[in-house]
Amino acid sequence: MTDEKGNQTFSARISDLNEADRPRERALHHGIESLKTEELLAILLGSGTRGESVLDLSKRILIEHKNNLHLLTQRSIRNFSRSYKGIGDAKATTLFAALELGKRYAEENPAELPSFTSSQQVYRYIHNRLDNKPHEEFWAIYLNKANKVVATERVSSGGISSTVVDIKLLLRSALDNLASSIILAHNHPSGSLRPSEHDNALTMKIAKTANIMDIKVIDHLIVSPSGYYSYCDEGILPLQEDE
């Protein structure tokens, strides 16, 4: 295989590395933040050249720029691509696009992620999604270690009196979002705030399964036009260590 300059690039791709050394696989299992800078660079470059793996090429690029990404961004795309075998204009453009995204991200003033200290705050956050629905919907709010919301998703939508919840999908989403805790919520179109036996059984099943994965279900709200019911306020959630 050759790049756009005619340089040979075979036998140096990320896919040729041992599985434990592949940055993409490690990012999927441990999070992108677990990767070293040269590994992030290697993902963008994709392959090295004959005699130099993509990771070795990435390390060399960083060393030659004093491990300073700001120095790297001072290069032009064309100047950079002509300085390294195996890196054509396409790869260089991909790399500099990623660096530019990083600069723009750093310049943004990110909105503060919501966090909760009471069931009332949770109710104010979720009730617009559940009020006046003619059918039951089940939602999950995923929180990080700082108890800030990282994602809010509708898990299922059902009939007038019930909805089917796939616990595996709910917890897979928690893992995908690197959640440390979950708040559950569903509505009762009938207006009743009393949890059913099915509600209680489902809540306990989700909480106990999540506990095995070191994820806590810290509350479950039942929402209706007349208000809400909180499993946390009733002392049912979160589960105690011996439960």
Backbone torsions as a table, in degrees:
resi	resn	phi	psi	omega
1	MET	NA	140.7	178.5
2	THR	-126.2	155.1	175.8
3	ASP	-88.5	-171.7	-175.7
4	GLU	-69.8	-10.8	176.3
5	LYS	-96.7	-4.4	-177.5
6	GLY	89.7	7.2	177.4
7	ASN	-79.2	140.8	178.5
8	GLN	-74.7	133.9	-176.7
9	THR	-128.5	14.3	-177.2
10	PHE	-77.0	164.1	176.5
11	SER	60.4	25.5	178.8
12	ALA	-142.5	20.6	-178.3
13	ARG	-83.3	163.0	176.2
14	ILE	-59.5	-37.5	-178.4
15	SER	-67.2	-15.8	177.8
16	ASP	-84.2	-11.3	-179.8
17	LEU	-75.6	159.3	171.3
18	ASN	-59.3	145.7	-174.3
19	GLU	-54.5	-39.7	-178.1
20	ALA	-67.5	-19.4	-178.3
21	ASP	-98.2	-0.7	-176.9
22	ARG	-80.9	120.0	-177.2
23	PRO	-59.4	-38.4	-177.7
24	ARG	-62.1	-44.7	-179.6
25	GLU	-64.3	-41.4	179.2
26	ARG	-65.9	-36.5	178.0
27	ALA	-64.3	-40.1	-179.5
28	LEU	-66.6	-37.3	-175.9
29	HIS	-86.1	-32.4	-171.9
30	HIS	-121.9	-1.2	-179.4
31	GLY	95.5	144.9	-176.7
32	ILE	-62.7	-27.7	-178.0
33	GLU	-70.6	-12.2	-179.8
34	SER	-79.7	-11.6	-176.0
35	LEU	-83.5	146.6	173.4
36	LYS	-75.5	163.9	-177.5
37	THR	-60.3	-40.7	179.9
38	GLU	-65.8	-28.5	177.7
39	GLU	-73.0	-38.2	174.9
40	LEU	-62.2	-42.6	178.5
41	LEU	-63.6	-39.5	-179.8
42	ALA	-63.7	-37.7	177.9
43	ILE	-61.4	-40.8	-179.3
44	LEU	-70.4	-37.2	-178.5
45	LEU	-77.6	-37.7	174.7
46	GLY	84.7	-42.1	-178.4
47	SER	-153.3	156.0	176.7
48	GLY	-102.7	-141.2	179.8
49	THR	-131.1	175.5	177.1
50	ARG	-57.7	123.6	177.2
51	GLY	87.8	-4.8	178.9
52	GLU	-142.9	111.7	-179.3
53	SER	-67.0	164.3	-179.7
54	VAL	-63.2	-33.3	177.7
55	LEU	-69.4	-40.1	178.0
56	ASP	-65.5	-40.3	177.1
57	LEU	-61.7	-41.9	-179.8
58	SER	-64.4	-42.7	177.9
59	LYS	-61.8	-41.2	-178.8
60	ARG	-64.9	-41.3	178.4
61	ILE	-59.9	-44.4	-178.7
62	LEU	-66.7	-42.4	179.2
63	ILE	-60.9	-42.4	-178.2
64	GLU	-71.0	-11.9	174.8
65	HIS	-113.7	24.2	175.5
66	LYS	56.8	31.5	-178.8
67	ASN	52.8	37.0	-176.8
68	ASN	-124.8	108.7	-178.0
69	LEU	-66.8	-26.5	177.9
70	HIS	-64.4	-37.6	175.8
71	LEU	-64.6	-38.1	180.0
72	LEU	-63.5	-40.2	-177.3
73	THR	-71.1	-12.1	177.9
74	GLN	-79.5	-11.8	177.1
75	ARG	-79.3	152.5	170.4
76	SER	-84.0	159.2	-179.8
77	ILE	-59.7	-47.8	-178.3
78	ARG	-64.5	-43.5	179.5
79	ASN	-61.8	-41.2	-179.9
80	PHE	-66.7	-46.6	-176.5
81	SER	-64.2	-32.1	-179.5
82	ARG	-78.3	-11.3	-176.7
83	SER	-89.4	-14.3	-174.5
84	TYR	-134.5	125.8	175.2
85	LYS	-62.8	140.9	178.0
86	GLY	88.9	-8.3	178.6
87	ILE	-114.0	105.1	176.6
88	GLY	-92.3	-172.7	-178.0
89	ASP	-62.4	-36.0	-177.7
90	ALA	-64.4	-48.8	179.2
91	LYS	-64.6	-42.1	-179.9
92	ALA	-63.0	-39.2	178.4
93	THR	-64.4	-41.3	177.2
94	THR	-59.6	-45.2	-179.4
95	LEU	-63.3	-46.6	-176.5
96	PHE	-72.9	-26.4	173.3
97	ALA	-65.2	-41.3	178.2
98	ALA	-64.4	-41.2	178.4
99	LEU	-64.3	-38.9	178.9
100	GLU	-66.9	-38.9	175.7
101	LEU	-60.3	-41.6	178.6
102	GLY	-62.2	-40.6	178.1
103	LYS	-63.2	-44.9	-178.5
104	ARG	-67.2	-36.5	176.9
105	TYR	-61.8	-43.8	-178.5
106	ALA	-65.6	-27.8	-178.6
107	GLU	-82.4	-16.9	-178.8
108	GLU	-71.7	155.4	173.3
109	ASN	-105.6	91.0	-172.2
110	PRO	-63.3	142.2	175.7
111	ALA	-66.0	141.9	-179.9
112	GLU	-66.9	127.6	177.5
113	LEU	-67.9	136.7	179.5
114	PRO	-67.7	150.2	174.2
115	SER	-140.3	163.6	-173.7
116	PHE	-128.3	142.0	172.6
117	THR	-121.9	-1.1	-179.7
118	SER	-154.3	159.4	177.8
119	SER	-65.8	-29.1	179.2
120	GLN	-64.2	-38.2	177.5
121	GLN	-66.5	-39.4	177.1
122	VAL	-62.7	-44.6	179.7
123	TYR	-59.1	-44.5	179.6
124	ARG	-63.8	-32.2	-178.9
125	TYR	-73.3	-39.0	-169.5
126	ILE	-103.1	-18.2	-166.4
127	HIS	-66.7	-29.2	178.8
128	ASN	-64.7	-24.4	178.1
129	ARG	-79.7	-16.7	-172.4
130	LEU	-118.8	-22.5	-178.3
131	ASP	-63.6	142.6	173.0
132	ASN	61.7	22.3	173.9
133	LYS	-82.7	134.7	179.4
134	PRO	-80.1	-2.7	-178.5
135	HIS	-137.1	164.4	178.5
136	GLU	-79.0	140.0	171.2
137	GLU	-131.0	145.9	-179.4
138	PHE	-119.5	126.0	-176.7
139	TRP	-121.5	156.0	175.3
140	ALA	-130.8	134.8	175.3
141	ILE	-110.0	120.4	-177.3
142	TYR	-101.1	133.1	-176.6
143	LEU	-123.0	150.5	177.7
144	ASN	-88.6	-171.4	-176.9
145	LYS	-64.4	-24.4	178.9
146	ALA	-88.8	11.0	-179.1
147	ASN	60.9	31.6	175.1
148	LYS	-104.1	145.5	-176.2
149	VAL	-69.9	127.5	175.2
150	VAL	-109.0	-20.0	177.6
151	ALA	-165.6	149.5	175.1
152	THR	-134.3	121.4	-172.6
153	GLU	-134.8	143.4	169.7
154	ARG	-80.0	120.6	-176.9
155	VAL	-84.2	-39.4	-179.7
156	SER	-158.9	160.8	176.8
157	SER	-137.0	132.0	-172.3
158	GLY	-133.4	-140.4	-176.7
159	GLY	-97.6	-160.9	-176.0
160	ILE	-68.9	-35.6	-171.9
161	SER	-115.6	-5.2	-179.2
162	SER	-164.3	165.2	173.4
163	THR	-147.2	146.5	-176.8
164	VAL	-90.2	128.4	-179.2
165	VAL	-111.9	123.9	175.4
166	ASP	-89.8	104.6	-175.5
167	ILE	-63.6	-35.0	179.9
168	LYS	-61.2	-43.2	-179.9
169	LEU	-68.4	-38.4	179.1
170	LEU	-61.0	-46.3	-177.5
171	LEU	-75.5	-30.1	175.1
172	ARG	-63.4	-40.2	177.2
173	SER	-64.8	-37.0	176.4
174	ALA	-60.9	-42.9	178.5
175	LEU	-67.1	-42.3	179.5
176	ASP	-60.2	-33.5	-179.2
177	ASN	-92.6	6.2	-179.4
178	LEU	53.5	40.1	-177.3
179	ALA	-75.5	142.5	174.1
180	SER	-98.4	-21.5	178.9
181	SER	-152.1	164.1	-176.6
182	ILE	-135.7	141.9	167.8
183	ILE	-115.8	126.9	179.4
184	LEU	-96.5	153.8	176.3
185	ALA	-155.7	138.2	170.4
186	HIS	-148.8	163.7	-175.9
187	ASN	-107.9	158.3	171.7
188	HIS	-117.8	100.3	179.6
189	PRO	-57.8	-23.9	180.0
190	SER	-67.8	-19.5	-177.6
191	GLY	96.7	-11.1	-179.6
192	SER	-72.4	139.9	176.3
193	LEU	-104.6	3.4	-179.9
194	ARG	-82.3	124.6	177.8
195	PRO	-67.7	141.1	177.4
196	SER	-82.8	169.6	175.7
197	GLU	-60.7	-37.4	177.8
198	HIS	-64.4	-41.3	177.5
199	ASP	-58.7	-46.9	-178.7
200	ASN	-64.1	-44.2	-178.7
201	ALA	-64.4	-42.9	-180.0
202	LEU	-65.5	-41.8	179.5
203	THR	-60.3	-47.1	-179.4
204	MET	-65.6	-36.4	-179.7
205	LYS	-67.1	-43.8	178.4
206	ILE	-63.9	-46.2	-176.7
207	ALA	-63.0	-42.9	-178.4
208	LYS	-70.5	-37.9	177.9
209	THR	-67.9	-41.6	178.5
210	ALA	-63.8	-37.5	179.5
211	ASN	-58.0	-37.0	179.3
212	ILE	-61.3	-31.3	-178.4
213	MET	-93.7	12.0	-179.9
214	ASP	63.0	34.5	175.1
215	ILE	-120.2	129.5	-177.1
216	LYS	-99.3	134.7	167.7
217	VAL	-91.0	110.7	-170.6
218	ILE	-96.7	-14.1	175.7
219	ASP	-166.7	159.9	173.1
220	HIS	-141.5	118.4	-179.8
221	LEU	-102.6	133.9	168.8
222	ILE	-103.1	123.2	-172.2
223	VAL	-113.0	137.2	173.5
224	SER	-144.2	170.0	179.1
225	PRO	-58.9	-19.1	-177.7
226	SER	-94.2	-1.0	-179.7
227	GLY	141.7	-144.3	-178.1
228	TYR	-152.7	161.0	174.3
229	TYR	-120.0	135.0	-178.7
230	SER	-118.5	122.7	175.8
231	TYR	-65.3	-30.3	178.5
232	CYS	-69.9	-46.0	-179.9
233	ASP	-62.1	-29.4	179.0
234	GLU	-84.4	0.0	177.8
235	GLY	78.8	14.1	-178.3
236	ILE	-87.4	-35.8	177.7
237	LEU	-124.1	155.1	-6.4
238	PRO	-73.1	161.5	-179.1
239	LEU	-65.1	146.3	172.9
240	GLN	-78.4	160.4	-174.7
241	GLU	-58.5	-31.6	-175.5
242	ASP	-89.8	2.4	-178.3
243	GLU	-85.7	NA	NA
